[in-house]
Amino acid sequence: MMQAILSTITTQNDINLILNLFFMKNIYKLPLIAVTLFLFSFVSAQNIDTTSLQRNKNGKIMFAHITANVKITNSVHFLREALQTTGADSFVLEKATIDKLNMIHQRYQQYYKGIKVENAEYMVHGKTGIIKTINGDFQIVNVGSIKPTLSQQEALTYALKYVNSEEYKWQDSSMEKLIKQNTNNPKASYYPKGELVIERDYLKGGKNLLLAWKFPISSLKPNNEQLIYVDANTGEIINKTPEILDANTPLTAQTIYSGTLSITGDSFGASFRLRENRNGVNVETLNIQNGSNYANAVDMTNTNTNFINGSWPNFTQDQSALDAHWGAENVLDFWNVVFQRNSLDDGGIPAIGYVHYYDPYSSAGWPNNAQWDGTNHVMRYGDGDGVNYKPFTELDICAHEMGHGIDEFTANLTPGTQESGALNEGFSDIWGASIEHWAAPSKQTWLIGEEIFKTSTYDCIRDLQNPKDIYAVEGQHPNTYHGQYWDSYGEPHINSTVLSHWFYLLSQGGSGTNDNSNSYSVTGIGMDEAEEIAWRTESHYLTSSANYSTARTLSIQAATDLFCANSPEVVAVTNAWYAVGVGAAYSGNVMSISGPSYICTSGTYTVINKPTGITSTLWSSSNTSAATINASGLASKVNNGFTNINANMTGASGCTTSLSTNLMPVGYTPVNLSSSTAGCNGNTQTWDVITTPTSYGSNWHWTVDYLGQNAQIYIYNPYSPSTYVDVTGGGTIKLSYTDLCGNAMTNGLTVYSSCHSGYGATNFTVAPNPAQNDVMVSAVTNSNLTDAKTKIVSSPNLIYGIKLTDMLGTLRKSFEYKTGIQSIKISVADLNAGIYSLSVFDGQQWQSQNIIVQK
C-alpha cells in the first residue's frame, strides 16, 4: 500500500516549473479577452458533469467533475469563471503535490481585496495536464472597506483581555530563548503578531463575514495556544480556535503497556537517553518535570542501555516515557513505510514528546490528558491521577495525537465545534486504530485508550466499532449523523465517531439498521485499502472547512481515483456512508465477473459494468490446477477440482482493482463426508453429517445400512452444509447423488450410536421401533457385535426374562424363559401410544431400552 507524494511545491514559481517539466510544455497563455471567452465555454452546462455537481448554500460549486478539456495551467482562470468571482476575489497557490497515480493536486487560498479569507480554500485535481475535478469552499465576501478602524495594538488589547491569562510565554525569558533556539531565528518571539483576515463571526452565530485581526496567543499560565479573532472595527471577539488538540478525557497510566520492547536511544556523555535520529527525523522524549514550561524539560538518562526495573534508577517514576518514545517510533515508521511520508509534515519535522506534563492553570483535565501542541508542534503527556487512570502514553493515544499533526500539514481541518473539528478528531482516531493494528495487532484495534484505566468502570475513551458503548469514559457516542447521542453543540470528540465508525465499516464490513431506520449492508475491503482511501481523502481533497457531506463526496472520489469507478471499493465507501447516515446507498452499476457457477469442460467469463477506459485481465487460481482461462475469457478444465476466476482491472488514470468469483467446481466433483456427534436424545443419537462441497449436485439421496436392525433415519435440510441424521443404531450413512456435470456418485460414512440401548450396553435388539402391533425382541449374536462395539456378557446370548413398564414405572407385561430363547415376538397392540421401557435379562443382568408405541 503506497501513497507516495513525489514532490511538494509551495510557490507559484515552483508550480510553474514542475508543470512545465511534468507536461513538457509551457504554461498556456491567451490574451485576456480570449481567455474569458474561452473559459466561459469551459463552465457551460455541457462541460461540467452535472450528475456530480454539488453547490453550497450560496449556490457556489463545492464539487464537480470537469468534462471540458481545460489545462491545469489555467486553473486560476478556470476557477474565476466556474465560481463567478468578482474583481475583488483572487486565488493564491499554497501547495501542489503529485501522487503515485501521477495526479496533480493544487490547493488555492481565497483572498478578498488582498486579504486572506479564513478557511476558504479551493482545490484543483488533474491528470496529464487536464483538470479532472475541483472542490472547495468559496465564500461570497462583502465587507466594504478593508481598512480597519482598530490598529493591531488596539485589537491585541481586546484579545488579551478576552484570554485573561496570568502569564504569557513572551513574558518568560526561558521560553523566549527556547523559541529562538527551536526556530534558529534570533528574532523569533512568542509575542503575538496580528494578521488582517476575513473571518466568520462564529461566536455570534456565524452568519456574517467580517474584517478581523487574527492573533496567535501563547499562554504560559495556563499553558495554552489559541487563535483569537477580533472584529477590526468594533473590538468584539468573533471567533477562537484551539491550537492545542487533545484526547479530551480524564485518563491515567502506570506502567509499560506493551511489555519489554526494543527501542532506540543515543549515547550522551557516559549515559544513554531517549533521543534518536530515525530515518532522518529527530525523535526526543523529554521530562518536563510535572510542569508546563518546555524550557524546563530535561533528558531522562541511564548509565546503561537497559531501561528496565533494577537497571534504571528512575524506572518507577519515568517508565511511561518508554511507551511515549516507542509510540513516536511506531507513528513515524507507519507513515514512512505505509505512505512514504517523512515525519508529520513530510519535511522531517522533529518528533518531540514531553512526559510528566502538568498545568495547574488549565481546565483541560490535567494530569488526565494528552495533547498535540499545534503551535510548537510537540506532544505532551499527562501522568494520570494514579487513582483512576494511568499515564497517557498508550500507543493509540500517541498515534491519535500525532495524527493531529498529520492533519495540520494536510487538510488542516479547523478544530472546534464545527463539523470540520469532528472530522479532525475522527481522522486522528482512524490513525490511532490503524497504527495500533499495524504495530501491535494483538491489541484491541477499535477501542481508543483501552489500556489506561486502573479500574474496570470504563473500557475505552471511544469505541469505533460500537460508538454507543456504555463503558466509554466520554459517554455514549453517535453512530449515525445527527442520530442518537449526536452533540447539538458540536463537541468534536463526541461527533467524531460518525467518521471513525464509517472507517470501521469500510474496512471490516457490517450490516444493521441505523438511527434513521435505514437498513444497510457493507462489504468490508480490509484495513490496507480503507487506509489508502482515508489518507487520500485527508491529504489530497479535504479543505479546512470540510463537513461530513463533503467528506463523503471526496472520499468516494478518492476511492474512484485509486480503485476505479463501479469498483467494490467505491461501493463499500458509499454504503458505509449510508450506514452512518450521510448520503444515499450505492445505486449504480457494479463491476463483477459474469459466467457459469461451475465448469464441466469449459465456460466463458467476462467482466461486466466496466467504465470506459478500464482494461481487465482474467486468470484462474486453484491448488489443483483445475482450470485455465485464455485472454478471451474461455475457461477450460484441466483436472477435477475447484477454482476461482479472478480479474485485475486497470484504468487509464492509474486506478486498479480486482475481482474474484466464489470457489467453483471443475469437472467431476466428489463429495467428502465427515461427521460429529451432537449428543443423545433418548434412544436416538444425532449425527451432523457434513458434505464438502455442500451444494454442487442434484438428485440427492440418503440411505443407512444397519447392523441387524431395521431402524429409522430422519434427514433434515439435505442441501445445507450440515445434514442432520438421526441414527438409532450403528451402521453406514450413504450419500448418492448426481453432480452438476452429470456424474453419478455414492459415498459412505460409518457411524455408531453410543446411546441406543441395543447398541450401547445391551445385547438385544427390538424391531420395529416405533411399533404399532408387534415387536421382535432378539438376542444379538457375537458376529453382529464385532463392529457394534458392544460388551459381550454371555455366549451364546439368550433371553431369560422380559419386562415392559410405562414411564411411571407400572409393570405392563412380564415374561420368563427358564431355558433361554434367541428371540420372541411380543404384542403391543393393546398398549396406548407412548414410550415404554423394555428390559431383558440375559442370565446375568437386566438391560433396558425404550420403545415407542404408535397408533
Secondary structure, 3 states (H helix, E strand, C coil): CCCCCCEEECCHHHHHHHHHHHHCCCCCCCCHHHHHHHHHHHCCHHHEEEEEEEECCCCCEEEEEECCCCEHHHHHHHHHHHCCCCCCEEEEEEEEEECCCCEEEEEEEEEECCEEEEEEEEEEEEECCEEEEEEECCCCCCCCCCCCCCCHHHHHHHHHHHHCCCEEHHHCHHHHHHHHHHHCCCCCCCCCCCEEEEEECHHHCCCCEEEEEEEEEEEEECCEEEEEEEECCCCCEEEEEECEEECCCCCCCCCCCCCCCCCCCEEECCEEECEEEECCEEEEEEEEEEECCHHHCEECEECCCCCCCCCCCCHHHHCHHHHHHHHHHHHHHHHHHHHCCCCCCCCCCCEEEEEEECCCCCCCCCCCCEEEECCCCEEEECCCCCCCECCCCCHHHHHHHHHHHHHHCCCCCCCCCCHHHHHHHHHHHHHHHHHHHHHCCCCCCCEECCCCECCCCCCECEECCCCCCCCECCCCCCCCCCCCCCCCCCCHHHHCHHHHHHHHHHHHCEEEECCCCCEEEECCCCHHHHHHHHHHHHHHHCCCCCCHHHHHHHHHHHHHHHHCCCCHHHHHHHHHHHHCCCCCCCCCCCCEEECCCCECCEEECEEECCCCCEEEEEEEECCCCCEEECCCCEEEECCCEEEEEEEEEEECCCCEEEEECCCEEECCCCCEEEEEEEEEECCEEEEEEEEECCCCEEEEEEEEEECCCCCCEEEECCCCCEEEEEECCCEEEEEEEEECCCCEEEEEEEECCCCCCCCCCCCEEEECCCECCEEEEEECCHHHHCCCCCCCCCCCCCEEEEEEEECCCCEEEEEEEEEEECEEEEECCCCCCEEEEEEEECCCCEEEEEEEECC
